């Protein structure tokens, strides 16, 4: 039986997983692209959180601010507040290294931490959703 809402949520999570995979590939290459990698970490976390908001029938806002998106999630489930550090650390990566500036890319340690944080957000959101919304159909 088709469930359009479950399909949409699965799509958000698939996109989140693909962003995380893209980050892994970019950071592990022979010539790592850490700037692009951390951008995809931020995107992975954003898409996972927005998938949860779709589950809650919340109207999505056009925002890349993970702290604000996380607060919207926490309005439905206060345990999302435990992801504040991840949200605060990942949010700047949507813009910080995308354009010329003082630094061209983050250091390896920060990039690896971004990867861990994005994976934490994705795993957390996946645990909050019913199985039929997280598993491929």
N, CA, C and O atoms as CSV, one atom per row, in Angstrom:
chain,resi,resn,atom,element,x,y,z
A,1,UNK,N,N,0.846,-1.178,0.000
A,1,UNK,CA,C,0.000,0.000,0.000
A,1,UNK,C,C,0.892,1.242,0.000
A,1,UNK,O,O,1.844,1.342,0.774
A,2,UNK,N,N,0.568,2.170,-0.871
A,2,UNK,CA,C,1.345,3.397,-0.973
A,2,UNK,C,C,1.068,4.316,0.203
A,2,UNK,O,O,-0.074,4.486,0.631
A,3,UNK,N,N,2.134,4.900,0.712
A,3,UNK,CA,C,2.023,5.879,1.779
A,3,UNK,C,C,2.899,7.060,1.374
A,3,UNK,O,O,4.103,7.059,1.633
A,4,UNK,N,N,2.292,8.082,0.729
A,4,UNK,CA,C,3.094,9.209,0.224
A,4,UNK,C,C,3.940,9.890,1.291
A,4,UNK,O,O,5.069,10.296,1.018
A,5,UNK,N,N,3.413,10.018,2.494
A,5,UNK,CA,C,4.175,10.679,3.562
A,5,UNK,C,C,5.407,9.851,3.917
A,5,UNK,O,O,6.502,10.395,4.058
A,6,UNK,N,N,5.232,8.542,4.061
A,6,UNK,CA,C,6.376,7.670,4.368
A,6,UNK,C,C,7.396,7.723,3.235
A,6,UNK,O,O,8.602,7.730,3.482
A,7,UNK,N,N,6.918,7.759,1.999
A,7,UNK,CA,C,7.826,7.857,0.853
A,7,UNK,C,C,8.632,9.158,0.900
A,7,UNK,O,O,9.834,9.158,0.636
A,8,UNK,N,N,7.969,10.259,1.236
A,8,UNK,CA,C,8.672,11.545,1.308
A,8,UNK,C,C,9.729,11.531,2.412
A,8,UNK,O,O,10.842,12.022,2.221
A,9,UNK,N,N,9.380,10.976,3.548
A,9,UNK,CA,C,10.337,10.914,4.659
A,9,UNK,C,C,11.522,10.039,4.286
A,9,UNK,O,O,12.668,10.392,4.564
A,10,UNK,N,N,11.253,8.900,3.657
A,10,UNK,CA,C,12.344,8.037,3.192
A,10,UNK,C,C,13.261,8.793,2.229
A,10,UNK,O,O,14.482,8.640,2.272
A,11,UNK,N,N,12.660,9.606,1.363
A,11,UNK,CA,C,13.462,10.380,0.409
A,11,UNK,C,C,14.377,11.376,1.128
A,11,UNK,O,O,15.534,11.547,0.745
A,12,UNK,N,N,13.857,12.030,2.166
A,12,UNK,CA,C,14.702,12.937,2.949
A,12,UNK,C,C,15.881,12.174,3.552
A,12,UNK,O,O,17.013,12.657,3.537
A,13,UNK,N,N,15.609,10.978,4.081
A,13,UNK,CA,C,16.679,10.200,4.710
A,13,UNK,C,C,17.666,9.654,3.679
A,13,UNK,O,O,18.867,9.596,3.946
A,14,UNK,N,N,17.177,9.259,2.517
A,14,UNK,CA,C,18.077,8.810,1.452
A,14,UNK,C,C,19.009,9.950,1.060
A,14,UNK,O,O,20.212,9.744,0.904
A,15,UNK,N,N,18.460,11.150,0.901
A,15,UNK,CA,C,19.295,12.309,0.562
A,15,UNK,C,C,20.305,12.592,1.671
A,15,UNK,O,O,21.456,12.931,1.397
A,16,UNK,N,N,19.872,12.453,2.918
A,16,UNK,CA,C,20.778,12.652,4.050
A,16,UNK,C,C,21.925,11.652,4.004
A,16,UNK,O,O,23.086,12.019,4.182
A,17,UNK,N,N,21.593,10.384,3.764
A,17,UNK,CA,C,22.623,9.336,3.688
A,17,UNK,C,C,23.568,9.581,2.521
A,17,UNK,O,O,24.773,9.355,2.634
A,18,UNK,N,N,23.025,10.042,1.404
A,18,UNK,CA,C,23.877,10.302,0.237
A,18,UNK,C,C,24.821,11.477,0.485
A,18,UNK,O,O,25.972,11.454,0.050
A,19,UNK,N,N,24.335,12.503,1.184
A,19,UNK,CA,C,25.229,13.608,1.533
A,19,UNK,C,C,26.347,13.124,2.451
A,19,UNK,O,O,27.497,13.532,2.295
A,20,UNK,N,N,26.019,12.263,3.398
A,20,UNK,CA,C,27.036,11.734,4.299
A,20,UNK,C,C,28.047,10.889,3.515
A,20,UNK,O,O,29.251,10.978,3.754
A,21,UNK,N,N,27.558,10.078,2.589
A,21,UNK,CA,C,28.444,9.257,1.749
A,21,UNK,C,C,29.333,10.159,0.884
A,21,UNK,O,O,30.526,9.897,0.733
A,22,UNK,N,N,28.749,11.217,0.319
A,22,UNK,CA,C,29.541,12.161,-0.484
A,22,UNK,C,C,30.655,12.765,0.366
A,22,UNK,O,O,31.790,12.892,-0.095
A,23,UNK,N,N,30.340,13.131,1.591
A,23,UNK,CA,C,31.354,13.689,2.494
A,23,UNK,C,C,32.468,12.680,2.733
A,23,UNK,O,O,33.647,13.035,2.713
A,24,UNK,N,N,32.098,11.430,2.957
A,24,UNK,CA,C,33.100,10.390,3.194
A,24,UNK,C,C,34.034,10.242,1.991
A,24,UNK,O,O,35.252,10.158,2.145
A,25,UNK,N,N,33.450,10.210,0.803
A,25,UNK,CA,C,34.241,10.054,-0.420
A,25,UNK,C,C,35.163,11.257,-0.623
A,25,UNK,O,O,36.346,11.103,-0.927
A,26,UNK,N,N,34.607,12.447,-0.452
A,26,UNK,CA,C,35.400,13.665,-0.655
A,26,UNK,C,C,36.561,13.771,0.333
A,26,UNK,O,O,37.641,14.246,-0.019
A,27,UNK,N,N,36.337,13.333,1.554
A,27,UNK,CA,C,37.375,13.464,2.571
A,27,UNK,C,C,38.408,12.343,2.516
A,27,UNK,O,O,39.528,12.504,3.001
A,28,UNK,N,N,38.032,11.204,1.924
A,28,UNK,CA,C,38.936,10.058,1.900
A,28,UNK,C,C,39.718,9.948,0.594
A,28,UNK,O,O,40.548,9.050,0.453
A,29,UNK,N,N,39.477,10.822,-0.341
A,29,UNK,CA,C,40.149,10.719,-1.632
A,29,UNK,C,C,41.649,10.994,-1.489
A,29,UNK,O,O,42.107,11.512,-0.470
A,30,UNK,N,N,42.392,10.640,-2.519
A,30,UNK,CA,C,43.833,10.869,-2.519
A,30,UNK,C,C,44.154,12.353,-2.349
A,30,UNK,O,O,45.153,12.718,-1.729
A,31,UNK,N,N,43.297,13.194,-2.906
A,31,UNK,CA,C,43.410,14.639,-2.722
A,31,UNK,C,C,42.123,15.109,-2.040
A,31,UNK,O,O,41.199,15.567,-2.712
A,32,UNK,N,N,42.059,14.999,-0.708
A,32,UNK,CA,C,40.819,15.281,0.013
A,32,UNK,C,C,40.301,16.702,-0.223
A,32,UNK,O,O,41.062,17.667,-0.297
A,33,UNK,N,N,38.992,16.784,-0.335
A,33,UNK,CA,C,38.310,18.074,-0.470
A,33,UNK,C,C,37.513,18.302,0.814
A,33,UNK,O,O,36.302,18.084,0.861
A,34,UNK,N,N,38.214,18.740,1.839
A,34,UNK,CA,C,37.608,18.882,3.163
A,34,UNK,C,C,36.527,19.949,3.184
A,34,UNK,O,O,35.537,19.815,3.903
A,35,UNK,N,N,36.710,21.017,2.394
A,35,UNK,CA,C,35.709,22.084,2.360
A,35,UNK,C,C,34.375,21.562,1.828
A,35,UNK,O,O,33.324,21.839,2.406
A,36,UNK,N,N,34.415,20.818,0.746
A,36,UNK,CA,C,33.192,20.238,0.185
A,36,UNK,C,C,32.648,19.153,1.116
A,36,UNK,O,O,31.435,18.987,1.245
A,37,UNK,N,N,33.541,18.431,1.753
A,37,UNK,CA,C,33.115,17.378,2.674
A,37,UNK,C,C,32.306,17.901,3.839
A,37,UNK,O,O,31.258,17.340,4.160
A,38,UNK,N,N,32.763,18.964,4.481
A,38,UNK,CA,C,32.016,19.483,5.638
A,38,UNK,C,C,30.689,20.107,5.200
A,38,UNK,O,O,29.713,20.083,5.950
A,39,UNK,N,N,30.654,20.661,3.996
A,39,UNK,CA,C,29.380,21.170,3.459
A,39,UNK,C,C,28.367,20.028,3.391
A,39,UNK,O,O,27.218,20.191,3.803
A,40,UNK,N,N,28.784,18.888,2.879
A,40,UNK,CA,C,27.868,17.747,2.773
A,40,UNK,C,C,27.504,17.182,4.148
A,40,UNK,O,O,26.425,16.611,4.310
A,41,UNK,N,N,28.376,17.331,5.129
A,41,UNK,CA,C,28.021,16.929,6.502
A,41,UNK,C,C,26.869,17.793,7.016
A,41,UNK,O,O,25.913,17.281,7.599
A,42,UNK,N,N,26.967,19.093,6.798
A,42,UNK,CA,C,25.891,19.997,7.213
A,42,UNK,C,C,24.599,19.632,6.497
A,42,UNK,O,O,23.532,19.588,7.110
A,43,UNK,N,N,24.697,19.371,5.196
A,43,UNK,CA,C,23.518,19.034,4.412
A,43,UNK,C,C,22.886,17.719,4.870
A,43,UNK,O,O,21.662,17.594,4.889
A,44,UNK,N,N,23.699,16.757,5.230
A,44,UNK,CA,C,23.192,15.483,5.736
A,44,UNK,C,C,22.355,15.689,6.997
A,44,UNK,O,O,21.247,15.164,7.114
A,45,UNK,N,N,22.897,16.454,7.931
A,45,UNK,CA,C,22.174,16.717,9.180
A,45,UNK,C,C,20.888,17.493,8.909
A,45,UNK,O,O,19.841,17.185,9.478
A,46,UNK,N,N,20.969,18.490,8.047
A,46,UNK,CA,C,19.790,19.300,7.725
A,46,UNK,C,C,18.668,18.442,7.139
A,46,UNK,O,O,17.512,18.573,7.541
A,47,UNK,N,N,19.003,17.579,6.206
A,47,UNK,CA,C,17.972,16.761,5.553
A,47,UNK,C,C,17.378,15.735,6.501
A,47,UNK,O,O,16.185,15.442,6.424
A,48,UNK,N,N,18.192,15.182,7.398
A,48,UNK,CA,C,17.658,14.243,8.386
A,48,UNK,C,C,16.655,14.955,9.302
A,48,UNK,O,O,15.560,14.446,9.541
A,49,UNK,N,N,17.029,16.128,9.812
A,49,UNK,CA,C,16.135,16.873,10.702
A,49,UNK,C,C,14.853,17.294,9.984
A,49,UNK,O,O,13.768,17.233,10.562
A,50,UNK,N,N,14.973,17.717,8.740
A,50,UNK,CA,C,13.783,18.110,7.985
A,50,UNK,C,C,12.895,16.903,7.709
A,50,UNK,O,O,11.671,17.032,7.661
A,51,UNK,N,N,13.494,15.740,7.528
A,51,UNK,CA,C,12.691,14.524,7.385
A,51,UNK,C,C,11.843,14.271,8.621
A,51,UNK,O,O,10.684,13.869,8.517
A,52,UNK,N,N,12.429,14.510,9.798
A,52,UNK,CA,C,11.655,14.355,11.039
A,52,UNK,C,C,10.505,15.361,11.093
A,52,UNK,O,O,9.402,15.023,11.523
A,53,UNK,N,N,10.759,16.576,10.664
A,53,UNK,CA,C,9.698,17.591,10.678
A,53,UNK,C,C,8.566,17.226,9.719
A,53,UNK,O,O,7.402,17.506,10.007
A,54,UNK,N,N,8.889,16.611,8.596
A,54,UNK,CA,C,7.846,16.125,7.685
A,54,UNK,C,C,7.018,15.059,8.402
A,54,UNK,O,O,5.792,15.047,8.287
A,55,UNK,N,N,7.676,14.168,9.136
A,55,UNK,CA,C,6.973,13.147,9.928
A,55,UNK,C,C,5.972,13.794,10.881
A,55,UNK,O,O,4.882,13.268,11.101
A,56,UNK,N,N,6.348,14.927,11.437
A,56,UNK,CA,C,5.486,15.634,12.384
A,56,UNK,C,C,4.506,16.604,11.706
A,56,UNK,O,O,3.829,17.381,12.380
A,57,UNK,N,N,4.439,16.551,10.391
A,57,UNK,CA,C,3.537,17.421,9.613
A,57,UNK,C,C,3.827,18.901,9.825
A,57,UNK,O,O,2.921,19.733,9.773
A,58,UNK,N,N,5.064,19.216,10.058
A,58,UNK,CA,C,5.481,20.596,10.259
A,58,UNK,C,C,5.821,21.217,8.906
A,58,UNK,O,O,6.491,20.595,8.082
A,59,UNK,N,N,5.366,22.415,8.689
A,59,UNK,CA,C,5.695,23.115,7.449
A,59,UNK,C,C,7.178,23.502,7.487
A,59,UNK,O,O,7.639,24.157,8.422
A,60,UNK,N,N,7.899,23.091,6.475
A,60,UNK,CA,C,9.342,23.360,6.440
A,60,UNK,C,C,9.619,24.805,6.064
A,60,UNK,O,O,8.958,25.388,5.204
A,61,UNK,N,N,10.611,25.359,6.730
A,61,UNK,CA,C,11.073,26.711,6.442
A,61,UNK,C,C,12.312,26.619,5.562
A,61,UNK,O,O,13.083,25.664,5.664
A,62,UNK,N,N,12.501,27.601,4.709
A,62,UNK,CA,C,13.724,27.646,3.904
A,62,UNK,C,C,14.835,28.203,4.787
A,62,UNK,O,O,15.025,29.414,4.894
A,63,UNK,N,N,15.552,27.295,5.406
A,63,UNK,CA,C,16.613,27.693,6.320
A,63,UNK,C,C,17.679,26.609,6.352
A,63,UNK,O,O,17.381,25.420,6.232
A,64,UNK,N,N,18.918,27.034,6.514
A,64,UNK,CA,C,20.019,26.102,6.698
A,64,UNK,C,C,20.534,26.153,8.131
A,64,UNK,O,O,21.532,25.511,8.457
A,65,UNK,N,N,19.858,26.911,8.983
A,65,UNK,CA,C,20.266,27.082,10.374
A,65,UNK,C,C,19.843,25.848,11.171
A,65,UNK,O,O,18.682,25.710,11.555
A,66,UNK,N,N,20.795,24.962,11.409
A,66,UNK,CA,C,20.472,23.714,12.104
A,66,UNK,C,C,19.985,23.933,13.527
A,66,UNK,O,O,19.201,23.134,14.040
A,67,UNK,N,N,20.432,24.989,14.165
A,67,UNK,CA,C,19.967,25.275,15.533
A,67,UNK,C,C,18.471,25.591,15.496
A,67,UNK,O,O,17.710,25.085,16.321
A,68,UNK,N,N,18.053,26.414,14.555
A,68,UNK,CA,C,16.630,26.751,14.430
A,68,UNK,C,C,15.805,25.526,14.036
A,68,UNK,O,O,14.712,25.317,14.564
A,69,UNK,N,N,16.318,24.725,13.121
A,69,UNK,CA,C,15.606,23.513,12.695
A,69,UNK,C,C,15.509,22.540,13.864
A,69,UNK,O,O,14.471,21.912,14.074
A,70,UNK,N,N,16.597,22.418,14.623
A,70,UNK,CA,C,16.606,21.539,15.789
A,70,UNK,C,C,15.585,21.989,16.825
A,70,UNK,O,O,14.909,21.158,17.431
A,71,UNK,N,N,15.470,23.284,17.032
A,71,UNK,CA,C,14.474,23.800,17.979
A,71,UNK,C,C,13.061,23.431,17.550
A,71,UNK,O,O,12.208,23.141,18.389
A,72,UNK,N,N,12.815,23.441,16.249
A,72,UNK,CA,C,11.506,23.019,15.748
A,72,UNK,C,C,11.277,21.537,16.067
A,72,UNK,O,O,10.176,21.151,16.460
A,73,UNK,N,N,12.300,20.719,15.901
A,73,UNK,CA,C,12.192,19.294,16.231
A,73,UNK,C,C,11.957,19.104,17.732
A,73,UNK,O,O,11.145,18.274,18.141
A,74,UNK,N,N,12.670,19.872,18.540
A,74,UNK,CA,C,12.558,19.758,19.996
A,74,UNK,C,C,11.182,20.168,20.499
A,74,UNK,O,O,10.772,19.755,21.584
A,75,UNK,N,N,10.470,20.969,19.730
A,75,UNK,CA,C,9.103,21.335,20.111
A,75,UNK,C,C,8.189,20.100,20.101
A,75,UNK,O,O,7.170,20.069,20.791
A,76,UNK,N,N,8.561,19.098,19.319
A,76,UNK,CA,C,7.794,17.849,19.260
A,76,UNK,C,C,8.376,16.780,20.167
A,76,UNK,O,O,7.648,15.927,20.676
A,77,UNK,N,N,9.683,16.825,20.371
A,77,UNK,CA,C,10.366,15.814,21.176
A,77,UNK,C,C,11.588,16.476,21.810
A,77,UNK,O,O,12.576,16.751,21.130
A,78,UNK,N,N,11.512,16.725,23.099
A,78,UNK,CA,C,12.561,17.483,23.788
A,78,UNK,C,C,13.930,16.803,23.744
A,78,UNK,O,O,14.951,17.463,23.939
A,79,UNK,N,N,13.963,15.499,23.491
A,79,UNK,CA,C,15.261,14.815,23.461
A,79,UNK,C,C,16.141,15.291,22.301
A,79,UNK,O,O,17.348,15.049,22.309
A,80,UNK,N,N,15.557,15.963,21.308
A,80,UNK,CA,C,16.359,16.526,20.222
A,80,UNK,C,C,17.339,17.580,20.745
A,80,UNK,O,O,18.348,17.863,20.099
A,81,UNK,N,N,17.051,18.149,21.889
A,81,UNK,CA,C,17.936,19.171,22.456
A,81,UNK,C,C,19.346,18.655,22.709
A,81,UNK,O,O,20.290,19.442,22.786
A,82,UNK,N,N,19.495,17.349,22.837
A,82,UNK,CA,C,20.829,16.794,23.069
A,82,UNK,C,C,21.729,16.918,21.840
A,82,UNK,O,O,22.926,16.641,21.920
A,83,UNK,N,N,21.163,17.333,20.704
A,83,UNK,CA,C,21.951,17.522,19.483
A,83,UNK,C,C,22.380,18.979,19.273
A,83,UNK,O,O,22.830,19.343,18.186
A,84,UNK,N,N,22.242,19.804,20.300
A,84,UNK,CA,C,22.572,21.232,20.148
A,84,UNK,C,C,24.021,21.471,19.735
A,84,UNK,O,O,24.295,22.335,18.902
A,85,UNK,N,N,24.931,20.722,20.303
A,85,UNK,CA,C,26.340,20.905,19.951
A,85,UNK,C,C,26.562,20.600,18.482
A,85,UNK,O,O,27.239,21.352,17.781
A,86,UNK,N,N,25.991,19.495,18.015
A,86,UNK,CA,C,26.133,19.124,16.609
A,86,UNK,C,C,25.542,20.203,15.704
A,86,UNK,O,O,26.150,20.587,14.705
A,87,UNK,N,N,24.365,20.683,16.059
A,87,UNK,CA,C,23.707,21.711,15.244
A,87,UNK,C,C,24.539,22.990,15.200
A,87,UNK,O,O,24.713,23.591,14.140
A,88,UNK,N,N,25.045,23.398,16.348
A,88,UNK,CA,C,25.834,24.629,16.428
A,88,UNK,C,C,27.154,24.504,15.641
A,88,UNK,O,O,27.586,25.454,14.989
A,89,UNK,N,N,27.773,23.341,15.712
A,89,UNK,CA,C,29.057,23.150,15.033
A,89,UNK,C,C,28.900,22.967,13.522
A,89,UNK,O,O,29.751,23.430,12.761
A,90,UNK,N,N,27.844,22.310,13.077
A,90,UNK,CA,C,27.674,22.024,11.651
A,90,UNK,C,C,27.088,23.193,10.853
A,90,UNK,O,O,27.381,23.334,9.666
A,91,UNK,N,N,26.271,24.027,11.487
A,91,UNK,CA,C,25.589,25.102,10.756
A,91,UNK,C,C,26.522,25.969,9.914
A,91,UNK,O,O,26.203,26.222,8.752
A,92,UNK,N,N,27.644,26.431,10.428
A,92,UNK,CA,C,28.489,27.331,9.616
A,92,UNK,C,C,29.026,26.699,8.338
A,92,UNK,O,O,29.381,27.409,7.397
A,93,UNK,N,N,29.090,25.361,8.297
A,93,UNK,CA,C,29.677,24.701,7.134
A,93,UNK,C,C,28.830,24.829,5.869
A,93,UNK,O,O,29.289,24.479,4.782
A,94,UNK,N,N,27.615,25.320,5.997
A,94,UNK,CA,C,26.800,25.528,4.798
A,94,UNK,C,C,27.359,26.679,3.964
A,94,UNK,O,O,27.111,26.748,2.760
A,95,UNK,N,N,28.108,27.582,4.593
A,95,UNK,CA,C,28.647,28.748,3.884
A,95,UNK,C,C,30.148,28.968,4.096
A,95,UNK,O,O,30.827,29.499,3.217
A,96,UNK,N,N,30.654,28.570,5.235
A,96,UNK,CA,C,31.989,28.998,5.677
A,96,UNK,C,C,33.113,28.777,4.659
A,96,UNK,O,O,33.937,29.668,4.455
A,97,UNK,N,N,33.159,27.635,4.036
A,97,UNK,CA,C,34.264,27.339,3.126
A,97,UNK,C,C,33.820,27.304,1.662
A,97,UNK,O,O,34.572,26.858,0.795
A,98,UNK,N,N,32.621,27.765,1.391
A,98,UNK,CA,C,32.074,27.701,0.034
A,98,UNK,C,C,32.552,28.851,-0.844
A,98,UNK,O,O,32.495,28.770,-2.071
A,99,UNK,N,N,33.017,29.904,-0.220
A,99,UNK,CA,C,33.450,31.094,-0.958
A,99,UNK,C,C,34.827,31.521,-0.476
A,99,UNK,O,O,35.238,31.144,0.621
A,100,UNK,N,N,35.542,32.295,-1.270
A,100,UNK,CA,C,36.859,32.758,-0.831
A,100,UNK,C,C,36.771,33.502,0.503
A,100,UNK,O,O,35.813,34.225,0.774
A,101,UNK,N,N,37.776,33.304,1.304
A,101,UNK,CA,C,37.821,33.966,2.606
A,101,UNK,C,C,39.160,33.717,3.262
A,101,UNK,O,O,40.153,33.418,2.598
A,102,UNK,N,N,39.168,33.843,4.569
A,102,UNK,CA,C,40.409,33.684,5.310
A,102,UNK,C,C,40.977,32.271,5.195
A,102,UNK,O,O,42.187,32.091,5.065
A,103,UNK,N,N,40.102,31.280,5.244
A,103,UNK,CA,C,40.546,29.893,5.174
A,103,UNK,C,C,39.863,29.212,3.999
A,103,UNK,O,O,38.683,29.441,3.733
A,104,UNK,N,N,40.617,28.374,3.300
A,104,UNK,CA,C,40.049,27.666,2.154
A,104,UNK,C,C,39.317,26.395,2.556
A,104,UNK,O,O,38.362,25.982,1.898
A,105,UNK,N,N,39.776,25.777,3.646
A,105,UNK,CA,C,39.124,24.549,4.104
A,105,UNK,C,C,39.410,24.334,5.582
A,105,UNK,O,O,40.346,24.911,6.134
A,106,UNK,N,N,38.587,23.492,6.222
A,106,UNK,CA,C,38.828,23.196,7.637
A,106,UNK,C,C,40.041,22.274,7.779
A,106,UNK,O,O,40.510,21.689,6.802
A,107,UNK,N,N,40.532,22.158,8.992
A,107,UNK,CA,C,41.612,21.186,9.188
A,107,UNK,C,C,41.013,19.786,9.269
A,107,UNK,O,O,39.807,19.619,9.449
A,108,UNK,N,N,41.864,18.802,9.134
A,108,UNK,CA,C,41.434,17.390,9.094
A,108,UNK,C,C,40.631,17.009,10.348
A,108,UNK,O,O,39.610,16.329,10.250
A,109,UNK,N,N,41.092,17.444,11.512
A,109,UNK,CA,C,40.407,17.103,12.768
A,109,UNK,C,C,38.979,17.636,12.777
A,109,UNK,O,O,38.058,16.911,13.153
A,110,UNK,N,N,38.776,18.883,12.372
A,110,UNK,CA,C,37.435,19.476,12.333
A,110,UNK,C,C,36.550,18.762,11.313
A,110,UNK,O,O,35.361,18.550,11.555
A,111,UNK,N,N,37.126,18.396,10.185
A,111,UNK,CA,C,36.363,17.691,9.154
A,111,UNK,C,C,35.922,16.315,9.649
A,111,UNK,O,O,34.785,15.906,9.414
A,112,UNK,N,N,36.799,15.614,10.319
A,112,UNK,CA,C,36.443,14.297,10.863
A,112,UNK,C,C,35.376,14.423,11.944
A,112,UNK,O,O,34.485,13.579,12.041
A,113,UNK,N,N,35.464,15.465,12.747
A,113,UNK,CA,C,34.447,15.706,13.774
A,113,UNK,C,C,33.097,16.022,13.126
A,113,UNK,O,O,32.058,15.569,13.604
A,114,UNK,N,N,33.112,16.792,12.050
A,114,UNK,CA,C,31.869,17.099,11.319
A,114,UNK,C,C,31.229,15.819,10.807
A,114,UNK,O,O,30.007,15.679,10.858
A,115,UNK,N,N,32.020,14.900,10.323
A,115,UNK,CA,C,31.518,13.622,9.825
A,115,UNK,C,C,30.829,12.844,10.948
A,115,UNK,O,O,29.740,12.301,10.762
A,116,UNK,N,N,31.470,12.797,12.103
A,116,UNK,CA,C,30.892,12.083,13.250
A,116,UNK,C,C,29.583,12.733,13.683
A,116,UNK,O,O,28.608,12.043,13.982
A,117,UNK,N,N,29.565,14.059,13.714
A,117,UNK,CA,C,28.361,14.774,14.141
A,117,UNK,C,C,27.206,14.535,13.175
A,117,UNK,O,O,26.077,14.303,13.607
A,118,UNK,N,N,27.473,14.590,11.887
A,118,UNK,CA,C,26.422,14.354,10.890
A,118,UNK,C,C,25.872,12.936,11.025
A,118,UNK,O,O,24.662,12.727,10.946
A,119,UNK,N,N,26.756,11.969,11.227
A,119,UNK,CA,C,26.318,10.583,11.405
A,119,UNK,C,C,25.478,10.434,12.676
A,119,UNK,O,O,24.513,9.670,12.700
A,120,UNK,N,N,25.843,11.157,13.716
A,120,UNK,CA,C,25.083,11.130,14.969
A,120,UNK,C,C,23.668,11.665,14.754
A,120,UNK,O,O,22.699,11.072,15.228
A,121,UNK,N,N,23.550,12.777,14.044
A,121,UNK,CA,C,22.233,13.366,13.787
A,121,UNK,C,C,21.380,12.401,12.968
A,121,UNK,O,O,20.218,12.168,13.301
A,122,UNK,N,N,21.939,11.848,11.915
A,122,UNK,CA,C,21.193,10.917,11.069
A,122,UNK,C,C,20.733,9.698,11.862
A,122,UNK,O,O,19.582,9.283,11.735
A,123,UNK,N,N,21.604,9.125,12.667
A,123,UNK,CA,C,21.242,7.953,13.477
A,123,UNK,C,C,20.161,8.305,14.492
A,123,UNK,O,O,19.228,7.529,14.698
A,124,UNK,N,N,20.278,9.454,15.118
A,124,UNK,CA,C,19.296,9.890,16.111
A,124,UNK,C,C,17.914,10.029,15.476
A,124,UNK,O,O,16.925,9.515,15.998
A,125,UNK,N,N,17.859,10.733,14.341
A,125,UNK,CA,C,16.578,10.931,13.657
A,125,UNK,C,C,16.000,9.583,13.235
A,125,UNK,O,O,14.804,9.344,13.402
A,126,UNK,N,N,16.822,8.717,12.699
A,126,UNK,CA,C,16.346,7.406,12.240
A,126,UNK,C,C,15.705,6.620,13.373
A,126,UNK,O,O,14.731,5.900,13.155
A,127,UNK,N,N,16.241,6.752,14.579
A,127,UNK,CA,C,15.677,6.051,15.737
A,127,UNK,C,C,14.330,6.632,16.160
A,127,UNK,O,O,13.535,5.951,16.808
A,128,UNK,N,N,14.074,7.877,15.800
A,128,UNK,CA,C,12.835,8.545,16.195
A,128,UNK,C,C,11.677,8.262,15.228
A,128,UNK,O,O,10.530,8.611,15.507
A,129,UNK,N,N,11.981,7.642,14.113
A,129,UNK,CA,C,10.964,7.398,13.089
A,129,UNK,C,C,10.565,5.929,13.061
A,129,UNK,O,O,11.376,5.060,13.383
A,130,UNK,N,N,9.316,5.642,12.676
A,130,UNK,CA,C,8.905,4.242,12.516
A,130,UNK,C,C,9.751,3.552,11.443
A,130,UNK,O,O,10.180,4.186,10.479
A,131,UNK,N,N,9.983,2.263,11.615
A,131,UNK,CA,C,10.837,1.513,10.689
A,131,UNK,C,C,10.415,1.665,9.237
A,131,UNK,O,O,11.271,1.770,8.359
A,132,UNK,N,N,9.111,1.679,8.963
A,132,UNK,CA,C,8.658,1.756,7.564
A,132,UNK,C,C,9.026,3.086,6.915
A,132,UNK,O,O,8.924,3.232,5.697
A,133,UNK,N,N,9.449,4.049,7.716
A,133,UNK,CA,C,9.843,5.345,7.174
A,133,UNK,C,C,11.350,5.486,7.026
A,133,UNK,O,O,11.832,6.466,6.458
A,134,UNK,N,N,12.090,4.517,7.532
A,134,UNK,CA,C,13.543,4.602,7.444
A,134,UNK,C,C,14.145,3.539,6.542
A,134,UNK,O,O,15.291,3.669,6.111
A,135,UNK,N,N,13.392,2.497,6.254
A,135,UNK,CA,C,13.910,1.406,5.437
A,135,UNK,C,C,13.431,1.546,3.999
A,135,UNK,O,O,12.292,1.947,3.757
A,136,UNK,N,N,14.304,1.215,3.038
A,136,UNK,CA,C,13.893,1.308,1.627
A,136,UNK,C,C,12.718,0.378,1.338
A,136,UNK,O,O,12.610,-0.710,1.904
A,137,UNK,N,N,11.855,0.826,0.458
A,137,UNK,CA,C,10.691,0.011,0.086
A,137,UNK,C,C,10.884,-0.606,-1.268
A,137,UNK,O,O,10.008,-1.325,-1.749
